[in-house]
């Protein structure tokens, strides 16, 4: 009886290992894709922040100049 349990445990471990090994390349590809897109997202964020800062600065300067 214990031999059957041992064989079943080894079979389950083999299936789990095979499943993990098949998911590993997918995870590596996803990490590479995300890291390739990161500079583009960062550049877009910086451009948006600079545009917002320029807009606010122009608005504040207009308010200062409009004061009596």
C-alpha positions in Angstrom: 0.0 0.0 0.0 2.8 2.5 0.9 4.5 1.7 -2.4 1.3 2.8 -4.3 1.2 6.1 -2.3 4.9 6.6 -3.0 4.4 6.1 -6.7 1.4 8.4 -6.7 3.4 11.1 -4.9 6.3 10.8 -7.4 3.9 11.0 -10.3 2.3 14.1 -8.8 5.7 15.7 -8.2 6.7 14.9 -11.8 3.5 16.5 -13.2 4.0 19.6 -11.0 7.6 19.9 -12.1 6.7 19.6 -15.8 3.9 22.2 -15.4 6.4 24.6 -13.8 9.0 24.1 -16.5 6.4 24.8 -19.2 5.3 28.0 -17.5 8.9 29.3 -17.0 9.6 30.4 -20.6 6.2 32.1 -20.7 7.1 34.1 -17.6 10.5 35.0 -19.0 9.0 36.2 -22.2 6.5 38.3 -20.3 9.2 39.9 -18.2 11.2 40.8 -21.3 8.2 42.3 -23.0 7.3 44.4 -19.9 10.9 45.6 -19.5 11.0 46.6 -23.2 7.8 48.6 -22.8 8.9 50.3 -19.6 11.1 53.0 -21.1 8.2 54.0 -23.4 5.8 54.3 -20.5 8.4 56.3 -18.5 9.0 58.7 -21.3 5.2 59.2 -21.7 4.9 59.9 -18.0 7.7 62.4 -18.0 6.3 64.2 -21.1 2.9 64.3 -19.4 4.4 65.7 -16.2 6.3 68.3 -18.1 3.2 69.4 -20.0 1.3 69.7 -16.8 4.0 71.7 -15.2 4.2 74.0 -18.1 0.4 74.5 -18.1 0.3 75.3 -14.4 3.3 77.6 -14.7 1.7 79.5 -17.5 -1.6 79.7 -15.6 0.1 81.0 -12.5 2.1 83.6 -14.4 -1.1 84.8 -16.0 -2.7 85.2 -12.6 0.3 87.1 -11.2 0.3 89.4 -14.2 -3.4 90.0 -13.9 -3.2 91.2 -10.3 -3.8 94.9 -9.9 
